[in-house]
Amino acid sequence: MHDVSLRIVTVGLVLVAWFSCLALTQAADVPAQSAPRHASDSPHWAYDGEEGMDHWGMLSHGYMACETGSHQSPIDITMPSEDRAPERLQFHYRKTDIQAMYNGHSIQVKVSPGNELHVNERIYRLMQFHFHEPSEHHIEGKEFPFEIHLVHRDRVGHIVVLSLLADLGAGHPVVSDIWASLPMHAGESVLSRQLDLSTLIPDNLHHFAYHGSLTTPPCTEGVHWIVMKNKISITQAQRDRFVALVGHNARAVQPIHDRRVLDE
């Protein structure tokens, strides 16, 4: 009887150890990003006041790059900039379904798959675009009335943001179509008819390029910026309507430090 009891205890201990190892193995296979996010992971931020841009780095450990980063965006692009062999930009934009959402900080427009930017033959897929008033990037100290950021990502997560600066003028059909049915409340989304996003891209692809960051928390660095030299236009009425809904949402320009701004 003693031997039988000993065998039962031994088998039980082996099974417990086996299940423990199995559980650890399965846990290791779960990617970290699958863990649920809590509200405290992403504290509210704003452009002014106690949660404004001067305090972003203190709102959360995850936002520290906003305060301590050395390659932050936006910047004031000053000449002379360094020349190099031009980047080969190829835009494969098409008519696409869009969904405009007021996220509390801007009007963000999600696009259906199929719109791509090729940079030196590397493929980046357009994920969304959004708007800033006034412009975040400056050129030779000049601020512009408006700026559009088109956010692209490749298969491994590298980000390219295309910046389109805007002057006041006759307006642009893409902006006009989106403004025709703007969401009016934070969190509200509006589906729109198909838009031809290729009309946003100027015929002349001359641009500035530099390495920077996201311009909103968490201010992640490692972002490749392409700032087009040719401007688009929006109307004064479109600008006024955006400001009435969203307010001013431009981060202040950041120190360039040792970065090169390339003129291409």
N, C-alpha and C positions, 0 to 999 in steps of 0.2 A: 504493500500500500504506500509505503514511504517513497519507493522508486517511481510509482505512478504519479504521485503528487508532485514529485520533483520534475518529472517530464512535462506535466501540465504547466507548471510554473515557468519552465524553460521555454516551452513553445509560446506561452503567453507573452513573455518578455521579447522574444524574437519578433512576434507579430506587432507588438507595440513599436519596436524599433523600426520595423519595415514601414509601417504606416507613417511614422514620424518623418522618415526619410522621403517618402513619397510626397507628403504634404510640403516639405521644404523645397523639393524639386519643382512641384507645381507652382509654388509661390514665386520661385525664381524666374519662371517662365512668363509671369504676368508683367507687362511693361509698366514702368513707373507712372506713365501718363494716364493709365487706366484708373488710378486712384481717384476717388471723388474729390472735387474741389469744393472747398468751403468758402463762404462769403468772405471770411477773414483773409483768404489767400489773395483776393483782388479787391482791396479797399477802394472806395470811391475817390475819384480825383477830379479836379476842375482846372480851369485856366487862371483863376485868381482866387484871392481869399486864403483861408487856412489850408485848403486842399489844392492850392494853385501851383503853378509850375515851379515856383521858388521852393516848394516844400515836397515835391514828388518823391525825392530820395528818402525822405523821412517817414513817408506814409506806410512803407512796407519794406522788408528786407529784399523782396523781389524787385523793388523799384530802385535799388541803390545805384544802378548804372546811370540813372537820370542825374545823380549828383556827382558821382565819382568817375564816370566814364571819360575817356580821353578822346574818343572818336564819335562825338555826338552830332546829331542833326536837329534842325537845319543849320546852314552856314550862310555867311555873306560871301559870295563868289567874287573875288577881286582878281583883276588882271595885273601883270601877265600871268597866265596859267601855263602849265607845262604842256608842250605838244608831244604826241607819240603817234605810233601807227594807229589809225582810226579803228575803233570797234566796228565790227560789222553788225549792224542792227537790221533785222528783218521782222516786220510785223505781219502776223497772220491773224488778223482780226476779221470778224465777219458779223453778219446780223445775228443777234443773240437775244434770248429772253433775259430780262433783268428783274430784280426785286430790290426796291429801294426801302431802306429802313432808317428811321431816326434813332440812333443808338444813345442819344443823350449828349454826344460830343460832336457829331457831324451827321450828314446824310451819307450813309454807306450803301453802295450799290453792289449787290452780288450778281455775278454773271454765270450763265450756264457754261459747261465745259466746251472747249474747242477754240478758244482765243489764246494765241501764243505769241511770245516775243522770243526771237532767237538772237542771242548775243554771242558772236564768234562761234556760231553753230551749236551752242548750248541752248537747250529748250527750257523756257520758263513759261508757266501757264498763268494766265490772268485769273486771279482769285476774286478781287473786288476793287472798286475805286471809291474815293471819297473826296470831300472838299474842305478847303480851309479859307477863311477870310479874316484878315488879309493874307497875303502870301506868307509862307514860312521862309522860303529861300529869298535872299536878296541878291542883286547883282550890282556890284560897285556901290553898295550902300542904298540902292533903290529898292523900295518895297512895292509890290504890285497888288492890285485890288483883290486878286483871287488866285487860288492854286488848286490843281487837281492832282491827286496821287493815285496812280494805277499800280497796284501791288501784285507782283508776280512771284512765283515760287517754282523751283525745280524739283526733281524727284527726291532729292536728299534733303530738301528744306532750305537751300540757299535762297535768299530774297533779293529781288531787284525791284526797285520802285522807280517808276517813270514819273517825273514831275512836269506838268504842263502849267506854265504861268499864264495868267490871263489879264488882259487890259479891258477897260470898258469900251464898248462899241456896239456893233449890231447884234451880238449874241451868237450862240452856237446851237445848231439843231438838236444835238444830243442833250445839252443842258436844258433847252426849251422843252423837250419831250419829258424829261424827268420832272422838271418844275411844274408841268401841267397837272401832276397828281402827286404832290409831295405828301409824305406822312406828316401828320401834325402833332403827334404825341410820342414821347419816348417809348421805345419798344414796338411801335406800330410799323408794320410793313405794308408796302403797296406793290402789287404786281403791275408791270407795264407791258405794253406791246414790244415787239422786237425792235431793237435799235442797232444801227450799223456803226459799231464802235470804230471802224477803220477811218471814219471821217474825223475822229479826234486827232489823228496823227498828221503832222505837217508833211508836205512834200520834201522839204529840206530837213534832213535828219541831223544837222549839226547840233552838237550838244556839249555840255560839260559833264564830267564823270568824277566821282570821288567815293571813298568808303566812309560810311557813317552809321547811323542808327535809325531805329524807329523814332518818330517825333512825339510819340505818346507813351506813357508807361506800358510796359516795363523798360522802355528806351533801349531795347536790345541792340547791341552793336554787331558789326559784320554785315551790314546792309549795303548793297551796291546801288548807288544813286545815279540816275541819268536825268539831267535837267536840260530839257530842250531849250534851244535858243529862240526859236520861233514861238510867238505867243498866239494863243487863241483869244477869243473875246467873249465877254458876257455883258448883258445890259445892266444899267444902273438899277432897274426894277428887280432883276433877278438877284443882284447883290443885296438889295434892301430886304427882299423877302427872306433870303437865307439868314441875314443878321437878325431879323425879327423873330425867326424860329429858333435858331441855334445860338446866336450871339457871336462874338469874336472868338475864334478858336485857333489861333496861331501861336506856336511856341516861339520864344525869343531865339535869335540866332546864337549859336554856340561857338566857343573858341575852335579855331582850326588846328592849333598846335602844330605838329610836324607833318600834317597830311599834305599830299599833293592834289591839286585840282587840275584835271586834265581837260584840255580844250580840243575837242574832236569834231 
